[in-house]
Amino acid sequence: MQRRKIAIGVIVLLACVVGSWSTVRVCASSPSKDAKYVGAKKCRSCHSKDHKGWRKTKHAKTFEQLEGPEKNDPDCLKCHTTGYGEPGGFVSEEGTPNLKGTGCESCHGPGSEHTKEAKNAPETGKWDTKISKVPQNTCVKCHNPHVSQKARVEKLRAQRKSG
């Protein structure tokens, strides 16, 4: 059992590194404290190939995995939305529909400063200094190899139905 958990952890780590390498190599410092979440559709305007690939992943559909009251449960929303609990992050399905799912900014942080600089990128070349590298531990915020998320969700759903 312990070997399986370690193997899952290694797979998750490799998926994070491999899946985000092309983005990490062009990124620089952390976004400013004034940066706001803009949503993955905004990222699409410049990163269409990455966006198209992301749309095919489970990350793009994490919010749709939630059932009933889970769509308002902070414990679920922190991993199934973008920026939940952060200033300018996901608030509700109605109020911030552009932040449903696990989007680009879930790993890279809020992108408003990056998109603002990108408009002037040919002149200033500053587009790459306004988005953060993906921190090494980003994936484990949601993909914890020490906890079976499937078993945890099944248990929570069973408790909710019986209670």
Order of alpha helices (4+ residues) and beta strands (2+ residues): alpha-alpha-alpha-alpha-alpha-alpha-alpha-alpha
